[in-house]
């Protein structure tokens, strides 16, 4: 026969797991189709200065020369 404390411990673990699963059910979800559409829209409308050839800015200076005495670069 199982010890009563063992049964209580198992019950407690199951109750904790059940509570965690209920919390996960409450998390807002986004369908993959909506997330991918949003990502595609962002990529098409946001310029990426690290890939200037995609946007037609081949002469874009991605890494300008430092200005001033400190050698800092502001981008």
Backbone torsions as a table, in degrees:
resi	resn	phi	psi	omega
1	UNK	NA	142.5	-179.1
2	UNK	-75.4	148.3	178.0
3	UNK	-72.2	139.0	-178.4
4	UNK	-59.3	-33.9	179.8
5	UNK	-67.8	-33.3	178.0
6	UNK	-65.0	-43.6	178.6
7	UNK	-64.1	-40.1	179.2
8	UNK	-66.5	-39.0	178.8
9	UNK	-64.9	-42.6	178.2
10	UNK	-63.6	-42.7	178.5
11	UNK	-61.5	-43.8	179.5
12	UNK	-61.9	-42.1	177.9
13	UNK	-62.8	-42.4	179.4
14	UNK	-65.5	-39.7	178.7
15	UNK	-65.8	-40.3	176.9
16	UNK	-63.4	-45.1	178.9
17	UNK	-61.6	-42.9	179.0
18	UNK	-60.0	-42.2	179.5
19	UNK	-65.2	-41.9	178.6
20	UNK	-63.5	-40.3	178.8
21	UNK	-65.5	-38.9	176.7
22	UNK	-63.2	-40.2	178.0
23	UNK	-63.5	-40.1	178.9
24	UNK	-65.8	-32.1	178.2
25	UNK	-64.8	-27.4	-177.8
26	UNK	-82.1	-10.2	-179.6
27	UNK	-70.2	131.5	178.7
28	UNK	-66.4	135.2	-178.8
29	UNK	-114.7	149.5	176.2
30	UNK	-119.6	127.2	178.1
31	UNK	-61.0	147.7	-178.7
32	UNK	-58.1	-39.3	-179.1
33	UNK	-61.5	-40.7	179.2
34	UNK	-69.6	-41.4	179.6
35	UNK	-65.1	-42.8	-179.7
36	UNK	-68.4	-38.4	177.2
37	UNK	-62.8	-41.7	178.8
38	UNK	-64.3	-41.5	179.0
39	UNK	-65.5	-43.0	178.1
40	UNK	-62.0	-44.8	178.9
41	UNK	-60.7	-42.9	179.5
42	UNK	-62.4	-45.0	-178.6
43	UNK	-65.6	-33.0	-179.3
44	UNK	-78.8	-23.8	-175.9
45	UNK	-106.6	-9.0	-177.7
46	UNK	-111.0	121.9	179.4
47	UNK	-74.9	145.2	178.7
48	UNK	-115.9	108.2	-177.0
49	UNK	-68.3	-15.0	177.5
50	UNK	-81.2	-13.5	177.7
51	UNK	-128.8	67.9	-174.5
52	UNK	-67.4	-26.0	-177.7
53	UNK	-64.7	-27.5	179.0
54	UNK	-67.6	-33.6	-175.1
55	UNK	-99.0	2.1	177.3
56	UNK	79.7	14.9	179.0
57	UNK	-105.8	68.7	-174.4
58	UNK	-70.5	-22.5	-179.3
59	UNK	-95.9	7.7	-179.9
60	UNK	-65.1	127.1	179.1
61	UNK	-85.4	98.4	-178.2
62	UNK	-71.1	-36.7	-178.8
63	UNK	-120.9	84.3	-177.6
64	UNK	-68.4	159.3	177.1
65	UNK	-66.3	144.8	178.8
66	UNK	-61.1	143.2	179.2
67	UNK	-113.2	131.9	175.9
68	UNK	96.7	-178.7	-174.6
69	UNK	-77.0	-31.3	-172.9
70	UNK	-76.5	-16.4	-178.6
71	UNK	79.2	15.6	179.7
72	UNK	-80.2	149.1	176.5
73	UNK	-119.8	127.5	175.2
74	UNK	-101.4	129.3	-179.3
75	UNK	-112.1	NA	NA
